[in-house]
Protein backbone atom coordinates (compact mmCIF):
# COMPACT_ATOMS: atom_id res chain seq x y z
CA UNK A 1 0.00 0.00 0.00
CA UNK A 2 1.34 3.42 -1.00
CA UNK A 3 1.46 6.26 1.52
CA UNK A 4 -0.96 8.25 -0.63
CA UNK A 5 -3.48 5.39 -0.45
CA UNK A 6 -4.12 6.29 3.18
CA UNK A 7 -6.93 8.88 3.37
CA UNK A 8 -5.31 10.84 6.20
CA UNK A 9 -2.01 11.09 4.33
CA UNK A 10 -3.88 12.26 1.23
CA UNK A 11 -5.79 14.82 3.31
CA UNK A 12 -2.54 16.13 4.79
CA UNK A 13 -0.86 16.40 1.39
CA UNK A 14 -3.84 18.17 -0.17
CA UNK A 15 -4.17 20.57 2.75
CA UNK A 16 -0.42 21.31 2.77
CA UNK A 17 -0.73 22.16 -0.93
CA UNK A 18 -3.63 24.54 -0.25
CA UNK A 19 -1.84 26.09 2.71
CA UNK A 20 1.26 26.57 0.58
CA UNK A 21 -0.70 28.63 -1.93
CA UNK A 22 -1.77 30.94 0.91
CA UNK A 23 1.92 31.50 1.69
CA UNK A 24 2.88 32.15 -1.92
CA UNK A 25 4.24 28.66 -2.57
CA UNK A 26 3.15 26.71 -5.63
CA UNK A 27 0.61 24.00 -4.73
CA UNK A 28 2.67 21.24 -6.37
CA UNK A 29 5.81 22.30 -4.50
CA UNK A 30 3.95 22.21 -1.18
CA UNK A 31 2.47 18.80 -1.99
CA UNK A 32 5.90 17.41 -2.87
CA UNK A 33 7.18 18.70 0.45
CA UNK A 34 4.24 17.13 2.32
CA UNK A 35 4.77 13.76 0.64
CA UNK A 36 8.49 13.76 1.43
CA UNK A 37 7.85 14.91 4.99
CA UNK A 38 5.40 12.04 5.59
CA UNK A 39 7.52 9.43 3.83
CA UNK A 40 9.50 7.04 6.03
CA UNK A 41 11.89 6.31 3.14
CA UNK A 42 13.70 8.44 0.55
CA UNK A 43 11.72 8.84 -2.69
CA UNK A 44 12.86 9.21 -6.28
CA UNK A 45 11.43 11.87 -8.55
CA UNK A 46 9.56 9.07 -10.34
CA UNK A 47 8.06 7.91 -7.03
CA UNK A 48 6.85 11.46 -6.40
CA UNK A 49 5.38 11.75 -9.91
CA UNK A 50 3.49 8.50 -9.46
CA UNK A 51 2.25 9.28 -5.95
CA UNK A 52 1.03 12.80 -6.73
CA UNK A 53 0.13 12.47 -10.39
CA UNK A 54 2.43 15.34 -11.32
CA UNK A 55 4.46 15.86 -14.48
CA UNK A 56 8.18 15.11 -14.24
CA UNK A 57 9.03 18.75 -15.00
CA UNK A 58 6.82 19.94 -12.12
CA UNK A 59 8.49 17.52 -9.73
CA UNK A 60 11.96 18.47 -10.93
CA UNK A 61 11.29 22.18 -10.51
CA UNK A 62 9.59 21.61 -7.17
CA UNK A 63 12.51 19.60 -5.84
CA UNK A 64 14.93 22.35 -6.90
CA UNK A 65 12.84 24.96 -5.08
CA UNK A 66 12.61 22.86 -1.93
CA UNK A 67 16.35 22.22 -2.03
CA UNK A 68 16.82 25.99 -2.37
CA UNK A 69 15.04 26.36 0.96
CA UNK A 70 17.24 23.57 2.38
CA UNK A 71 14.19 21.66 3.59
CA UNK A 72 14.65 18.81 1.09
CA UNK A 73 17.94 17.19 0.26
CA UNK A 74 19.19 14.65 -2.24
CA UNK A 75 20.40 11.35 -0.81
CA UNK A 76 21.85 8.25 -2.37
CA UNK A 77 20.46 4.82 -1.69
CA UNK A 78 22.99 2.01 -1.85
CA UNK A 79 22.53 -0.15 -4.93
CA UNK A 80 20.38 2.44 -6.73
CA UNK A 81 21.96 4.96 -9.11
CA UNK A 82 18.93 7.26 -9.09
CA UNK A 83 18.71 10.33 -6.88
CA UNK A 84 16.42 10.02 -3.89
CA UNK A 85 15.01 12.84 -1.80
CA UNK A 86 14.14 13.31 1.85
CA UNK A 87 12.56 16.21 3.70
CA UNK A 88 13.87 17.75 6.88
CA UNK A 89 11.83 16.11 9.63
CA UNK A 90 12.95 18.30 12.54
CA UNK A 91 10.17 20.88 12.64
CA UNK A 92 12.26 23.55 14.35
CA UNK A 93 15.05 23.13 11.84
CA UNK A 94 12.55 23.26 8.98
CA UNK A 95 10.96 26.44 10.37
CA UNK A 96 14.33 28.14 10.87
CA UNK A 97 15.46 27.28 7.34
CA UNK A 98 12.24 28.53 5.76
CA UNK A 99 12.32 31.77 7.74
CA UNK A 100 16.01 32.34 6.93
CA UNK A 101 15.40 31.85 3.21
CA UNK A 102 12.28 34.03 3.14
CA UNK A 103 14.17 36.74 5.04
CA UNK A 104 16.99 36.58 2.50
CA UNK A 105 14.60 36.71 -0.48
CA UNK A 106 11.98 39.14 0.81
CA UNK A 107 12.99 41.11 3.88
CA UNK A 108 16.66 41.89 3.17
CA UNK A 109 15.95 43.57 -0.21
CA UNK A 110 13.11 45.54 1.41
CA UNK A 111 15.35 46.79 4.21
CA UNK A 112 18.01 47.79 1.69
CA UNK A 113 15.50 49.73 -0.43
CA UNK A 114 13.91 51.41 2.59
CA UNK A 115 17.36 52.42 3.86
CA UNK A 116 18.22 53.97 0.50
CA UNK A 117 14.88 55.78 0.32
CA UNK A 118 15.14 57.05 3.90
CA UNK A 119 18.62 58.41 3.18
CA UNK A 120 17.47 60.12 -0.04
CA UNK A 121 14.40 61.59 1.64
CA UNK A 122 16.46 62.92 4.55
CA UNK A 123 18.34 65.14 2.10
CA UNK A 124 15.41 66.03 -0.14
CA UNK A 125 13.88 69.39 0.85
CA UNK A 126 11.06 68.85 -1.68
CA UNK A 127 9.89 65.63 -0.01
CA UNK A 128 6.75 65.98 2.10
CA UNK A 129 7.51 65.58 5.80
CA UNK A 130 4.95 62.78 6.20
CA UNK A 131 6.61 60.78 3.38
CA UNK A 132 10.04 61.13 4.99
CA UNK A 133 8.65 60.19 8.40
CA UNK A 134 6.71 57.14 7.23
CA UNK A 135 9.48 55.65 5.11
CA UNK A 136 12.02 56.22 7.90
CA UNK A 137 9.68 54.73 10.49
CA UNK A 138 9.03 51.67 8.28
CA UNK A 139 12.78 51.19 7.80
CA UNK A 140 13.41 51.41 11.55
CA UNK A 141 10.52 49.05 12.32
CA UNK A 142 11.58 46.31 9.88
CA UNK A 143 15.22 46.73 10.93
CA UNK A 144 14.22 46.27 14.58
CA UNK A 145 12.28 43.11 13.72
CA UNK A 146 15.24 41.80 11.76
CA UNK A 147 17.65 42.50 14.61
CA UNK A 148 15.30 40.70 16.99
CA UNK A 149 15.08 37.74 14.60
CA UNK A 150 18.88 37.55 14.30
CA UNK A 151 19.23 37.45 18.07
CA UNK A 152 16.47 34.90 18.62
CA UNK A 153 17.58 32.54 15.86
CA UNK A 154 20.91 32.09 17.66
CA UNK A 155 19.21 30.74 20.77
CA UNK A 156 19.34 27.01 21.46
CA UNK A 157 16.26 25.08 20.39
CA UNK A 158 15.41 24.24 24.01
CA UNK A 159 15.36 27.96 24.86
CA UNK A 160 13.14 28.71 21.86
CA UNK A 161 10.70 25.99 22.91
CA UNK A 162 10.57 27.38 26.45
CA UNK A 163 10.10 30.91 25.11
CA UNK A 164 7.22 29.81 22.89
CA UNK A 165 5.56 27.87 25.70
CA UNK A 166 5.78 30.94 27.93
CA UNK A 167 3.78 32.92 25.39
CA UNK A 168 2.53 36.21 26.78
CA UNK A 169 3.74 35.23 30.26
CA UNK A 170 7.22 36.27 29.13
CA UNK A 171 6.03 39.88 29.66
CA UNK A 172 6.27 39.44 33.43
CA UNK A 173 10.07 39.51 33.06
CA UNK A 174 9.96 42.96 31.47
CA UNK A 175 9.47 46.05 33.66
CA UNK A 176 5.93 47.26 33.03
CA UNK A 177 5.39 44.28 30.74
CA UNK A 178 2.19 43.16 32.41
CA UNK A 179 0.37 46.37 31.54
CA UNK A 180 -1.73 46.58 28.39
CA UNK A 181 -1.35 49.51 26.02
CA UNK A 182 -4.32 51.78 25.52
C-alpha positions as CSV (number, residue, x, y, z in Angstrom):
1,X,0.0,0.0,0.0
2,X,1.3,3.4,-1.0
3,X,1.5,6.3,1.5
4,X,-1.0,8.3,-0.6
5,X,-3.5,5.4,-0.5
6,X,-4.1,6.3,3.2
7,X,-6.9,8.9,3.4
8,X,-5.3,10.8,6.2
9,X,-2.0,11.1,4.3
10,X,-3.9,12.3,1.2
11,X,-5.8,14.8,3.3
12,X,-2.5,16.1,4.8
13,X,-0.9,16.4,1.4
14,X,-3.8,18.2,-0.2
15,X,-4.2,20.6,2.8
16,X,-0.4,21.3,2.8
17,X,-0.7,22.2,-0.9
18,X,-3.6,24.5,-0.2
19,X,-1.8,26.1,2.7
20,X,1.3,26.6,0.6
21,X,-0.7,28.6,-1.9
22,X,-1.8,30.9,0.9
23,X,1.9,31.5,1.7
24,X,2.9,32.1,-1.9
25,X,4.2,28.7,-2.6
26,X,3.2,26.7,-5.6
27,X,0.6,24.0,-4.7
28,X,2.7,21.2,-6.4
29,X,5.8,22.3,-4.5
30,X,4.0,22.2,-1.2
31,X,2.5,18.8,-2.0
32,X,5.9,17.4,-2.9
33,X,7.2,18.7,0.5
34,X,4.2,17.1,2.3
35,X,4.8,13.8,0.6
36,X,8.5,13.8,1.4
37,X,7.9,14.9,5.0
38,X,5.4,12.0,5.6
39,X,7.5,9.4,3.8
40,X,9.5,7.0,6.0
41,X,11.9,6.3,3.1
42,X,13.7,8.4,0.6
43,X,11.7,8.8,-2.7
44,X,12.9,9.2,-6.3
45,X,11.4,11.9,-8.5
46,X,9.6,9.1,-10.3
47,X,8.1,7.9,-7.0
48,X,6.9,11.5,-6.4
49,X,5.4,11.8,-9.9
50,X,3.5,8.5,-9.5
51,X,2.3,9.3,-6.0
52,X,1.0,12.8,-6.7
53,X,0.1,12.5,-10.4
54,X,2.4,15.3,-11.3
55,X,4.5,15.9,-14.5
56,X,8.2,15.1,-14.2
57,X,9.0,18.7,-15.0
58,X,6.8,19.9,-12.1
59,X,8.5,17.5,-9.7
60,X,12.0,18.5,-10.9
61,X,11.3,22.2,-10.5
62,X,9.6,21.6,-7.2
63,X,12.5,19.6,-5.8
64,X,14.9,22.3,-6.9
65,X,12.8,25.0,-5.1
66,X,12.6,22.9,-1.9
67,X,16.3,22.2,-2.0
68,X,16.8,26.0,-2.4
69,X,15.0,26.4,1.0
70,X,17.2,23.6,2.4
71,X,14.2,21.7,3.6
72,X,14.6,18.8,1.1
73,X,17.9,17.2,0.3
74,X,19.2,14.7,-2.2
75,X,20.4,11.4,-0.8
76,X,21.8,8.3,-2.4
77,X,20.5,4.8,-1.7
78,X,23.0,2.0,-1.9
79,X,22.5,-0.1,-4.9
80,X,20.4,2.4,-6.7
81,X,22.0,5.0,-9.1
82,X,18.9,7.3,-9.1
83,X,18.7,10.3,-6.9
84,X,16.4,10.0,-3.9
85,X,15.0,12.8,-1.8
86,X,14.1,13.3,1.9
87,X,12.6,16.2,3.7
88,X,13.9,17.8,6.9
89,X,11.8,16.1,9.6
90,X,12.9,18.3,12.5
91,X,10.2,20.9,12.6
92,X,12.3,23.5,14.4
93,X,15.1,23.1,11.8
94,X,12.6,23.3,9.0
95,X,11.0,26.4,10.4
96,X,14.3,28.1,10.9
97,X,15.5,27.3,7.3
98,X,12.2,28.5,5.8
99,X,12.3,31.8,7.7
100,X,16.0,32.3,6.9
101,X,15.4,31.8,3.2
102,X,12.3,34.0,3.1
103,X,14.2,36.7,5.0
104,X,17.0,36.6,2.5
105,X,14.6,36.7,-0.5
106,X,12.0,39.1,0.8
107,X,13.0,41.1,3.9
108,X,16.7,41.9,3.2
109,X,16.0,43.6,-0.2
110,X,13.1,45.5,1.4
111,X,15.3,46.8,4.2
112,X,18.0,47.8,1.7
113,X,15.5,49.7,-0.4
114,X,13.9,51.4,2.6
115,X,17.4,52.4,3.9
116,X,18.2,54.0,0.5
117,X,14.9,55.8,0.3
118,X,15.1,57.1,3.9
119,X,18.6,58.4,3.2
120,X,17.5,60.1,0.0
121,X,14.4,61.6,1.6
122,X,16.5,62.9,4.5
123,X,18.3,65.1,2.1
124,X,15.4,66.0,-0.1
125,X,13.9,69.4,0.9
126,X,11.1,68.8,-1.7
127,X,9.9,65.6,0.0
128,X,6.7,66.0,2.1
129,X,7.5,65.6,5.8
130,X,5.0,62.8,6.2
131,X,6.6,60.8,3.4
132,X,10.0,61.1,5.0
133,X,8.7,60.2,8.4
134,X,6.7,57.1,7.2
135,X,9.5,55.6,5.1
136,X,12.0,56.2,7.9
137,X,9.7,54.7,10.5
138,X,9.0,51.7,8.3
139,X,12.8,51.2,7.8
140,X,13.4,51.4,11.5
141,X,10.5,49.0,12.3
142,X,11.6,46.3,9.9
143,X,15.2,46.7,10.9
144,X,14.2,46.3,14.6
145,X,12.3,43.1,13.7
146,X,15.2,41.8,11.8
147,X,17.7,42.5,14.6
148,X,15.3,40.7,17.0
149,X,15.1,37.7,14.6
150,X,18.9,37.6,14.3
151,X,19.2,37.5,18.1
152,X,16.5,34.9,18.6
153,X,17.6,32.5,15.9
154,X,20.9,32.1,17.7
155,X,19.2,30.7,20.8
156,X,19.3,27.0,21.5
157,X,16.3,25.1,20.4
158,X,15.4,24.2,24.0
159,X,15.4,28.0,24.9
160,X,13.1,28.7,21.9
161,X,10.7,26.0,22.9
162,X,10.6,27.4,26.4
163,X,10.1,30.9,25.1
164,X,7.2,29.8,22.9
165,X,5.6,27.9,25.7
166,X,5.8,30.9,27.9
167,X,3.8,32.9,25.4
168,X,2.5,36.2,26.8
169,X,3.7,35.2,30.3
170,X,7.2,36.3,29.1
171,X,6.0,39.9,29.7
172,X,6.3,39.4,33.4
173,X,10.1,39.5,33.1
174,X,10.0,43.0,31.5
175,X,9.5,46.0,33.7
176,X,5.9,47.3,33.0
177,X,5.4,44.3,30.7
178,X,2.2,43.2,32.4
179,X,0.4,46.4,31.5
180,X,-1.7,46.6,28.4
181,X,-1.4,49.5,26.0
182,X,-4.3,51.8,25.5
